[in-house]
Each structure stands twice: as C-alpha cells, then as structure tokens.
Amino acid sequence: MSVALPGPIGAYFAADRNDVDVAFCFTENAVVVDERQIHLGREAIRRWRAEASRKYSYVAEPLAVSDVNGQTMVTARLSGNFPGSPVDLRYAFVLEKDQIARLEITL
C-alpha cells in the first residue's frame, strides 16, 4: 500500500529505504527523538542514522498519514533483523518550509 506523503517526509523515507544520508531532509538545527535519545542538528542526525544502519538492516513502510495539532503523523511498519520485528512505529514530523524541523519516533 502506498500513501501520499508531503515532499520532505517522502524524501526521508526514500533516503532511509535506499540507505542514503537522511540529514539533507532536515533543517540545520533539527531535532530527532528516538529511543529516548535526542539528536540535535544535521551532524548528530547523520550519526544517529549511520549507527542504526550499522546495527540493523530494516525497511520502513509508511501505512498511514494524518495531520494532528500541526504535526504530520506517519504510521510505518518497521521490519528487519532487530528484536520484536516487525513493529508499527509512529513518526511525528514537524515541517519548516521544505525540510523537517523535528521528528519524534515512538511505539
């Protein structure tokens, strides 16, 4: 199933799927919150994504998208070689112009 995603969010999932640096999708001072860790700025986001790629092989398939209180919420099924696979995660994006200013990933 394919869902229509806003440009920067679609670019994020495409880069992630193709193991390309996702940092270009984010503003210079963007924030990513994942597994209770905060990653501030493109360089930290680049390291966060590289570490996840080294640790696990996975694919994220967006299943649904909605707007909630100024955030774009994407539910995606993450499957791969990690404990508990597959799992549905919620990605809460805050966009700023044509880039991601904030991303929080939760169960």
N, CA, C and O atoms as a GROMACS GRO file, in nm:
protein
  428
    1MET      N    1   0.084  -0.117   0.000
    1MET     CA    2   0.000   0.000   0.000
    1MET      C    3   0.089   0.124   0.000
    1MET      O    4   0.188   0.130   0.072
    2SER      N    5   0.053   0.221  -0.079
    2SER     CA    6   0.130   0.344  -0.090
    2SER      C    7   0.046   0.460  -0.037
    2SER      O    8  -0.071   0.474  -0.071
    3VAL      N    9   0.108   0.543   0.047
    3VAL     CA   10   0.038   0.661   0.098
    3VAL      C   11   0.106   0.786   0.045
    3VAL      O   12   0.227   0.787   0.022
    4ALA      N   13   0.028   0.891   0.025
    4ALA     CA   14   0.082   1.018  -0.023
    4ALA      C   15   0.144   1.094   0.094
    4ALA      O   16   0.075   1.130   0.189
    5LEU      N   17   0.274   1.117   0.086
    5LEU     CA   18   0.347   1.186   0.192
    5LEU      C   19   0.390   1.324   0.144
    5LEU      O   20   0.422   1.342   0.026
    6PRO      N   21   0.393   1.423   0.234
    6PRO     CA   22   0.449   1.553   0.197
    6PRO      C   23   0.593   1.535   0.150
    6PRO      O   24   0.663   1.443   0.194
    7GLY      N   25   0.638   1.622   0.059
    7GLY     CA   26   0.770   1.610  -0.003
    7GLY      C   27   0.886   1.576   0.088
    7GLY      O   28   0.954   1.477   0.062
    8PRO      N   29   0.912   1.654   0.194
    8PRO     CA   30   1.027   1.625   0.280
    8PRO      C   31   1.017   1.490   0.352
    8PRO      O   32   1.117   1.424   0.377
    9ILE      N   33   0.893   1.451   0.385
    9ILE     CA   34   0.873   1.324   0.455
    9ILE      C   35   0.891   1.208   0.358
    9ILE      O   36   0.952   1.106   0.392
   10GLY      N   37   0.840   1.223   0.237
   10GLY     CA   38   0.863   1.122   0.134
   10GLY      C   39   1.011   1.106   0.106
   10GLY      O   40   1.060   0.995   0.088
   11ALA      N   41   1.084   1.219   0.100
   11ALA     CA   42   1.228   1.216   0.076
   11ALA      C   43   1.300   1.143   0.190
   11ALA      O   44   1.394   1.068   0.167
   12TYR      N   45   1.254   1.167   0.314
   12TYR     CA   46   1.313   1.100   0.430
   12TYR      C   47   1.299   0.948   0.418
   12TYR      O   48   1.398   0.875   0.431
   13PHE      N   49   1.178   0.900   0.393
   13PHE     CA   50   1.156   0.755   0.383
   13PHE      C   51   1.229   0.695   0.263
   13PHE      O   52   1.279   0.583   0.271
   14ALA      N   53   1.235   0.768   0.152
   14ALA     CA   54   1.308   0.718   0.033
   14ALA      C   55   1.458   0.708   0.063
   14ALA      O   56   1.521   0.608   0.028
   15ALA      N   57   1.515   0.809   0.128
   15ALA     CA   58   1.657   0.806   0.162
   15ALA      C   59   1.686   0.693   0.261
   15ALA      O   60   1.784   0.620   0.247
   16ASP      N   61   1.599   0.678   0.360
   16ASP     CA   62   1.616   0.572   0.460
   16ASP      C   63   1.609   0.434   0.394
   16ASP      O   64   1.690   0.347   0.425
   17ARG      N   65   1.514   0.416   0.304
   17ARG     CA   66   1.496   0.288   0.236
   17ARG      C   67   1.617   0.254   0.148
   17ARG      O   68   1.654   0.137   0.135
   18ASN      N   69   1.678   0.357   0.088
   18ASN     CA   70   1.791   0.335  -0.002
   18ASN      C   71   1.926   0.351   0.065
   18ASN      O   72   2.030   0.356  -0.002
   19ASP      N   73   1.925   0.359   0.199
   19ASP     CA   74   2.047   0.372   0.278
   19ASP      C   75   2.131   0.492   0.234
   19ASP      O   76   2.253   0.484   0.222
   20VAL      N   77   2.061   0.602   0.210
   20VAL     CA   78   2.124   0.729   0.174
   20VAL      C   79   2.117   0.820   0.298
   20VAL      O   80   2.024   0.809   0.378
   21ASP      N   81   2.214   0.907   0.312
   21ASP     CA   82   2.217   1.001   0.424
   21ASP      C   83   2.087   1.081   0.429
   21ASP      O   84   2.054   1.152   0.334
   22VAL      N   85   2.013   1.070   0.538
   22VAL     CA   86   1.884   1.138   0.551
   22VAL      C   87   1.898   1.281   0.600
   22VAL      O   88   1.800   1.356   0.600
   23ALA      N   89   2.016   1.321   0.642
   23ALA     CA   90   2.034   1.453   0.705
   23ALA      C   91   1.993   1.568   0.614
   23ALA      O   92   1.952   1.673   0.664
   24PHE      N   93   2.002   1.550   0.482
   24PHE     CA   94   1.964   1.658   0.390
   24PHE      C   95   1.816   1.693   0.400
   24PHE      O   96   1.775   1.800   0.356
   25CYS      N   97   1.736   1.603   0.456
   25CYS     CA   98   1.591   1.627   0.469
   25CYS      C   99   1.559   1.720   0.584
   25CYS      O  100   1.446   1.768   0.594
   26PHE      N  101   1.656   1.748   0.670
   26PHE     CA  102   1.633   1.821   0.795
   26PHE      C  103   1.689   1.962   0.790
   26PHE      O  104   1.783   1.990   0.716
   27THR      N  105   1.630   2.050   0.871
   27THR     CA  106   1.686   2.184   0.888
   27THR      C  107   1.819   2.172   0.961
   27THR      O  108   1.849   2.068   1.021
   28GLU      N  109   1.898   2.277   0.955
   28GLU     CA  110   2.031   2.276   1.018
   28GLU      C  111   2.025   2.244   1.167
   28GLU      O  112   2.111   2.173   1.218
   29ASN      N  113   1.922   2.294   1.237
   29ASN     CA  114   1.911   2.274   1.382
   29ASN      C  115   1.796   2.181   1.419
   29ASN      O  116   1.738   2.193   1.527
   30ALA      N  117   1.766   2.089   1.332
   30ALA     CA  118   1.655   1.996   1.356
   30ALA      C  119   1.682   1.908   1.478
   30ALA      O  120   1.796   1.891   1.521
   31VAL      N  121   1.573   1.853   1.530
   31VAL     CA  122   1.579   1.762   1.645
   31VAL      C  123   1.515   1.630   1.606
   31VAL      O  124   1.407   1.627   1.547
   32VAL      N  125   1.584   1.520   1.640
   32VAL     CA  126   1.526   1.386   1.626
   32VAL      C  127   1.525   1.324   1.765
   32VAL      O  128   1.626   1.325   1.835
   33VAL      N  129   1.410   1.270   1.804
   33VAL     CA  130   1.398   1.196   1.929
   33VAL      C  131   1.362   1.053   1.892
   33VAL      O  132   1.258   1.027   1.831
   34ASP      N  133   1.450   0.960   1.930
   34ASP     CA  134   1.430   0.819   1.900
   34ASP      C  135   1.489   0.736   2.013
   34ASP      O  136   1.602   0.760   2.056
   35GLU      N  137   1.412   0.640   2.061
   35GLU     CA  138   1.455   0.554   2.172
   35GLU      C  139   1.506   0.636   2.291
   35GLU      O  140   1.608   0.605   2.352
   36ARG      N  141   1.429   0.742   2.322
   36ARG     CA  142   1.456   0.830   2.436
   36ARG      C  143   1.590   0.904   2.424
   36ARG      O  144   1.641   0.957   2.524
   37GLN      N  145   1.645   0.909   2.307
   37GLN     CA  146   1.769   0.983   2.281
   37GLN      C  147   1.736   1.103   2.194
   37GLN      O  148   1.655   1.093   2.102
   38ILE      N  149   1.800   1.217   2.223
   38ILE     CA  150   1.779   1.339   2.146
   38ILE      C  151   1.902   1.363   2.060
   38ILE      O  152   2.015   1.360   2.108
   39HIS      N  153   1.878   1.388   1.932
   39HIS     CA  154   1.985   1.414   1.835
   39HIS      C  155   1.959   1.553   1.778
   39HIS      O  156   1.858   1.574   1.711
   40LEU      N  157   2.048   1.646   1.804
   40LEU     CA  158   2.029   1.786   1.769
   40LEU      C  159   2.123   1.828   1.657
   40LEU      O  160   2.245   1.820   1.673
   41GLY      N  161   2.068   1.871   1.546
   41GLY     CA  162   2.146   1.919   1.433
   41GLY      C  163   2.175   1.810   1.332
   41GLY      O  164   2.169   1.691   1.362
   42ARG      N  165   2.207   1.853   1.209
   42ARG     CA  166   2.228   1.758   1.100
   42ARG      C  167   2.339   1.657   1.126
   42ARG      O  168   2.326   1.539   1.093
   43GLU      N  169   2.448   1.702   1.186
   43GLU     CA  170   2.560   1.610   1.208
   43GLU      C  171   2.520   1.499   1.306
   43GLU      O  172   2.554   1.383   1.284
   44ALA      N  173   2.450   1.534   1.412
   44ALA     CA  174   2.403   1.434   1.509
   44ALA      C  175   2.300   1.341   1.444
   44ALA      O  176   2.299   1.221   1.471
   45ILE      N  177   2.216   1.396   1.359
   45ILE     CA  178   2.116   1.315   1.288
   45ILE      C  179   2.187   1.219   1.193
   45ILE      O  180   2.148   1.102   1.182
   46ARG      N  181   2.290   1.265   1.126
   46ARG     CA  182   2.369   1.180   1.037
   46ARG      C  183   2.430   1.062   1.114
   46ARG      O  184   2.426   0.948   1.068
   47ARG      N  185   2.486   1.090   1.232
   47ARG     CA  186   2.546   0.984   1.315
   47ARG      C  187   2.439   0.886   1.365
   47ARG      O  188   2.461   0.764   1.366
   48TRP      N  189   2.324   0.939   1.407
   48TRP     CA  190   2.213   0.855   1.455
   48TRP      C  191   2.172   0.756   1.348
   48TRP      O  192   2.158   0.636   1.375
   49ARG      N  193   2.151   0.804   1.228
   49ARG     CA  194   2.108   0.718   1.118
   49ARG      C  195   2.216   0.617   1.078
   49ARG      O  196   2.184   0.501   1.051
   50ALA      N  197   2.342   0.660   1.074
   50ALA     CA  198   2.454   0.570   1.039
   50ALA      C  199   2.466   0.458   1.142
   50ALA      O  200   2.490   0.343   1.106
   51GLU      N  201   2.449   0.491   1.269
   51GLU     CA  202   2.458   0.389   1.375
   51GLU      C  203   2.345   0.288   1.361
   51GLU      O  204   2.367   0.168   1.375
   52ALA      N  205   2.224   0.335   1.334
   52ALA     CA  206   2.111   0.244   1.315
   52ALA      C  207   2.137   0.151   1.197
   52ALA      O  208   2.103   0.032   1.204
   53SER      N  209   2.196   0.201   1.091
   53SER     CA  210   2.226   0.119   0.972
   53SER      C  211   2.333   0.015   1.001
   53SER      O  212   2.327  -0.098   0.950
   54ARG      N  213   2.432   0.054   1.083
   54ARG     CA  214   2.537  -0.043   1.119
   54ARG      C  215   2.482  -0.154   1.206
   54ARG      O  216   2.522  -0.270   1.195
   55LYS      N  217   2.390  -0.118   1.293
   55LYS     CA  218   2.337  -0.211   1.392
   55LYS      C  219   2.234  -0.306   1.333
   55LYS      O  220   2.233  -0.425   1.366
   56TYR      N  221   2.146  -0.256   1.248
   56TYR     CA  222   2.034  -0.336   1.197
   56TYR      C  223   2.011  -0.311   1.049
   56TYR      O  224   2.041  -0.204   0.996
   57SER      N  225   1.956  -0.413   0.984
   57SER     CA  226   1.900  -0.397   0.849
   57SER      C  227   1.750  -0.391   0.867
   57SER      O  228   1.691  -0.476   0.934
   58TYR      N  229   1.687  -0.290   0.808
   58TYR     CA  230   1.543  -0.275   0.826
   58TYR      C  231   1.482  -0.201   0.708
   58TYR      O  232   1.552  -0.138   0.629
   59VAL      N  233   1.352  -0.211   0.698
   59VAL     CA  234   1.275  -0.138   0.599
   59VAL      C  235   1.155  -0.077   0.670
   59VAL      O  236   1.088  -0.144   0.749
   60ALA      N  237   1.129   0.051   0.643
   60ALA     CA  238   1.012   0.119   0.699
   60ALA      C  239   0.913   0.142   0.587
   60ALA      O  240   0.944   0.206   0.487
   61GLU      N  241   0.792   0.090   0.605
   61GLU     CA  242   0.686   0.105   0.505
   61GLU      C  243   0.575   0.193   0.562
   61GLU      O  244   0.501   0.149   0.650
   62PRO      N  245   0.563   0.318   0.514
   62PRO     CA  246   0.454   0.405   0.562
   62PRO      C  247   0.318   0.343   0.530
   62PRO      O  248   0.293   0.299   0.418
   63LEU      N  249   0.231   0.340   0.631
   63LEU     CA  250   0.098   0.281   0.617
   63LEU      C  251  -0.013   0.384   0.619
   63LEU      O  252  -0.115   0.367   0.552
   64ALA      N  253   0.006   0.492   0.696
   64ALA     CA  254  -0.099   0.592   0.711
   64ALA      C  255  -0.036   0.726   0.744
   64ALA      O  256   0.072   0.732   0.804
   65VAL      N  257  -0.103   0.833   0.705
   65VAL     CA  258  -0.056   0.968   0.735
   65VAL      C  259  -0.176   1.054   0.775
   65VAL      O  260  -0.285   1.041   0.719
   66SER      N  261  -0.154   1.142   0.874
   66SER     CA  262  -0.259   1.235   0.917
   66SER      C  263  -0.193   1.359   0.976
   66SER      O  264  -0.075   1.358   1.012
   67ASP      N  265  -0.272   1.465   0.985
   67ASP     CA  266  -0.224   1.588   1.049
   67ASP      C  267  -0.289   1.599   1.185
   67ASP      O  268  -0.412   1.591   1.198
   68VAL      N  269  -0.206   1.618   1.289
   68VAL     CA  270  -0.255   1.628   1.426
   68VAL      C  271  -0.183   1.743   1.495
   68VAL      O  272  -0.062   1.736   1.518
   69ASN      N  273  -0.256   1.848   1.528
   69ASN     CA  274  -0.201   1.962   1.603
   69ASN      C  275  -0.072   2.016   1.542
   69ASN      O  276   0.026   2.039   1.613
   70GLY      N  277  -0.071   2.036   1.412
   70GLY     CA  278   0.046   2.094   1.346
   70GLY      C  279   0.158   1.998   1.316
   70GLY      O  280   0.263   2.038   1.266
   71GLN      N  281   0.137   1.871   1.346
   71GLN     CA  282   0.236   1.768   1.316
   71GLN      C  283   0.181   1.675   1.209
   71GLN      O  284   0.061   1.650   1.201
   72THR      N  285   0.270   1.624   1.128
   72THR     CA  286   0.232   1.521   1.032
   72THR      C  287   0.268   1.388   1.094
   72THR      O  288   0.385   1.357   1.116
   73MET      N  289   0.165   1.307   1.123
   73MET     CA  290   0.185   1.178   1.188
   73MET      C  291   0.185   1.069   1.081
   73MET      O  292   0.092   1.058   1.001
   74VAL      N  293   0.290   0.989   1.080
   74VAL     CA  294   0.301   0.878   0.987
   74VAL      C  295   0.314   0.750   1.069
   74VAL      O  296   0.402   0.739   1.155
   75THR      N  297   0.228   0.654   1.042
   75THR     CA  298   0.242   0.521   1.100
   75THR      C  299   0.314   0.437   0.995
   75THR      O  300   0.272   0.430   0.880
   76ALA      N  301   0.422   0.372   1.037
   76ALA     CA  302   0.500   0.291   0.944
   76ALA      C  303   0.534   0.158   1.008
   76ALA      O  304   0.561   0.149   1.127
   77ARG      N  305   0.532   0.054   0.926
   77ARG     CA  306   0.571  -0.079   0.972
   77ARG      C  307   0.720  -0.095   0.948
   77ARG      O  308   0.768  -0.085   0.835
   78LEU      N  309   0.794  -0.119   1.056
   78LEU     CA  310   0.938  -0.138   1.051
   78LEU      C  311   0.965  -0.286   1.066
   78LEU      O  312   0.927  -0.348   1.165
   79SER      N  313   1.031  -0.343   0.966
   79SER     CA  314   1.066  -0.485   0.973
   79SER      C  315   1.213  -0.502   0.938
   79SER      O  316   1.267  -0.432   0.853
   80GLY      N  317   1.276  -0.597   1.006
   80GLY     CA  318   1.418  -0.620   0.983
   80GLY      C  319   1.475  -0.718   1.082
   80GLY      O  320   1.402  -0.801   1.137
   81ASN      N  321   1.606  -0.709   1.104
   81ASN     CA  322   1.674  -0.804   1.190
   81ASN      C  323   1.696  -0.749   1.331
   81ASN      O  324   1.805  -0.759   1.386
   82PHE      N  325   1.593  -0.691   1.389
   82PHE     CA  326   1.601  -0.638   1.524
   82PHE      C  327   1.497  -0.708   1.612
   82PHE      O  328   1.397  -0.758   1.560
   83PRO      N  329   1.520  -0.712   1.742
   83PRO     CA  330   1.425  -0.778   1.832
   83PRO      C  331   1.286  -0.715   1.821
   83PRO      O  332   1.272  -0.593   1.821
   84GLY      N  333   1.183  -0.800   1.812
   84GLY     CA  334   1.046  -0.753   1.806
   84GLY      C  335   0.994  -0.723   1.667
   84GLY      O  336   0.881  -0.677   1.651
   85SER      N  337   1.076  -0.748   1.565
   85SER     CA  338   1.035  -0.720   1.427
   85SER      C  339   0.923  -0.812   1.385
   85SER      O  340   0.925  -0.930   1.420
   86PRO      N  341   0.824  -0.763   1.312
   86PRO     CA  342   0.801  -0.625   1.272
   86PRO      C  343   0.729  -0.548   1.382
   86PRO      O  344   0.669  -0.606   1.472
   87VAL      N  345   0.736  -0.416   1.372
   87VAL     CA  346   0.669  -0.329   1.469
   87VAL      C  347   0.614  -0.207   1.394
   87VAL      O  348   0.676  -0.157   1.300
   88ASP      N  349   0.499  -0.160   1.438
   88ASP     CA  350   0.444  -0.038   1.382
   88ASP      C  351   0.488   0.079   1.469
   88ASP      O  352   0.466   0.079   1.590
   89LEU      N  353   0.551   0.178   1.407
   89LEU     CA  354   0.600   0.296   1.478
   89LEU      C  355   0.525   0.419   1.432
   89LEU      O  356   0.472   0.425   1.321
   90ARG      N  357   0.520   0.518   1.522
   90ARG     CA  358   0.460   0.648   1.489
   90ARG      C  359   0.573   0.748   1.473
   90ARG      O  360   0.658   0.765   1.561
   91TYR      N  361   0.572   0.813   1.360
   91TYR     CA  362   0.669   0.918   1.328
   91TYR      C  363   0.594   1.050   1.333
   91TYR      O  364   0.504   1.073   1.252
   92ALA      N  365   0.631   1.138   1.425
   92ALA     CA  366   0.568   1.270   1.436
   92ALA      C  367   0.664   1.373   1.377
   92ALA      O  368   0.768   1.402   1.435
   93PHE      N  369   0.628   1.426   1.261
   93PHE     CA  370   0.711   1.522   1.190
   93PHE      C  371   0.658   1.663   1.209
   93PHE      O  372   0.537   1.686   1.205
   94VAL      N  373   0.748   1.758   1.228
   94VAL     CA  374   0.717   1.900   1.222
   94VAL      C  375   0.798   1.954   1.106
   94VAL      O  376   0.920   1.943   1.102
   95LEU      N  377   0.727   2.014   1.010
   95LEU     CA  378   0.793   2.065   0.890
   95LEU      C  379   0.814   2.215   0.902
   95LEU      O  380   0.735   2.287   0.963
   96GLU      N  381   0.923   2.260   0.843
   96GLU     CA  382   0.954   2.402   0.834
   96GLU      C  383   0.993   2.430   0.690
   96GLU      O  384   1.102   2.392   0.646
   97LYS      N  385   0.904   2.495   0.618
   97LYS     CA  386   0.920   2.516   0.474
   97LYS      C  387   0.932   2.379   0.408
   97LYS      O  388   0.839   2.299   0.419
   98ASP      N  389   1.040   2.350   0.341
   98ASP     CA  390   1.053   2.223   0.269
   98ASP      C  391   1.150   2.127   0.338
   98ASP      O  392   1.213   2.045   0.272
   99GLN      N  393   1.162   2.138   0.470
   99GLN     CA  394   1.251   2.048   0.545
   99GLN      C  395   1.185   2.006   0.675
   99GLN      O  396   1.084   2.062   0.718
  100ILE      N  397   1.244   1.905   0.736
  100ILE     CA  398   1.196   1.852   0.864
  100ILE      C  399   1.267   1.927   0.976
  100ILE      O  400   1.390   1.930   0.981
  101ALA      N  401   1.190   1.988   1.065
  101ALA     CA  402   1.247   2.060   1.179
  101ALA      C  403   1.253   1.971   1.304
  101ALA      O  404   1.338   1.988   1.391
  102ARG      N  405   1.161   1.876   1.310
  102ARG     CA  406   1.156   1.785   1.427
  102ARG      C  407   1.095   1.653   1.385
  102ARG      O  408   1.002   1.647   1.305
  103LEU      N  409   1.151   1.546   1.441
  103LEU     CA  410   1.098   1.411   1.421
  103LEU      C  411   1.106   1.339   1.554
  103LEU      O  412   1.211   1.334   1.616
  104GLU      N  413   0.993   1.284   1.596
  104GLU     CA  414   0.991   1.200   1.715
  104GLU      C  415   0.932   1.065   1.676
  104GLU      O  416   0.823   1.057   1.618
  105ILE      N  417   1.005   0.959   1.707
  105ILE     CA  418   0.965   0.823   1.671
  105ILE      C  419   0.928   0.749   1.799
  105ILE      O  420   1.008   0.739   1.892
  106THR      N  421   0.804   0.695   1.802
  106THR     CA  422   0.756   0.624   1.920
  106THR      C  423   0.679   0.499   1.877
  106THR      O  424   0.644   0.481   1.760
  107LEU      N  425   0.653   0.412   1.977
  107LEU     CA  426   0.569   0.296   1.952
  107LEU      C  427   0.424   0.335   1.945
  107LEU      O  428   0.338   0.250   1.925
   0.00000   0.00000   0.00000
